[in-house]
Amino acid sequence: MNEKIDKALEYYKQGEYEKAIDAFSAVIETETPTAEIYNNIGLCYSSVGNDEKAEDNFLKAIELNPKLPQVYINLADIYYRNKDYDNGIQLLGQGVYEMPENMVMAHFLARFYMEDCRLDLAIDELEKILEKQPENYDAYYDLGKVHFELGNYDLAIENFENILEFKEDNPYIYFSLAQAYEANNEIDKAISNYLKTIAHDAGFRQAYKKVAILFLARGDFDDAIEYLEDYIEMELPEEEVKNVKELIERIKKKKTNG
């Protein structure tokens, strides 16, 4: 049996998924099937785009062994890709019930809640994760996003700031933090974090335009022009370049006219 499985795994690793399916199926026909084999068949079918048969085999794996976390993740990936949030939530809810200490599944469940606009449930799940893993910066990030979506900008800022204890060089965190400060009408802090975004990623286009508009709103015309001119040097649609050039000219006229 081990030789047959090794051969099937070899086919899978080589990307010969149809051969792998046949080889794994041959094992099932002659030996007692295991959850691991059904999981492998599911992965093969998923790799060739047959989600229906992949789902069927993943469910068989869960029936044989409901405490095999990777099967839940593999099937949840299919549901997530197909935006089948109801089935994904039901599946991961079962997985979390079977394996309450598995934070990967709990986090995946929270993201399904987020995609399905069940934001209160997402918050509950993310807070449970952070109780057990207070250094889980991915959970802080998702919690910040949820609070931002709900308009709880102070809480969004708090969660994004928590991430900086673990990741100080991530431009996406600074950008998210800047957006939260901007939404909370803390313009100076928003500008500071947009500038940190640019400092950590000079090609972060959105940050240039965002900070330029805030400089403009604050009356810092030279700074606004500087960042808009940097912005239009990047790869942008022609219409966007045209509109920004017109904005720059208007700012220069306003500056000249006092």
Secondary structure, DSSP 4 states (H G I P E B T S, - for coil): -HHHHHHHHHHHHTT-HHHHHHHHHHHHHHS---HHHHHHHHHHHHHTT-HHHHHHHHHHHHHH-TT-HHHHHHHHHHHHHTT-HHHHHHHHHHHHHH-TT-HHHHHHHHHHHHHTT-HHHHHHHHHHHHHH-TT-HHHHHHHHHHHHHHT-HHHHHHHHHHHTTT-SS-HHHHHHHHHHHHHTT-HHHHHHHHHHHHHH-TT-HHHHHHHHHHHHHHT-HHHHHHHHHHHTTSS--HHHHHHHHHHHHHHHHHHHH-
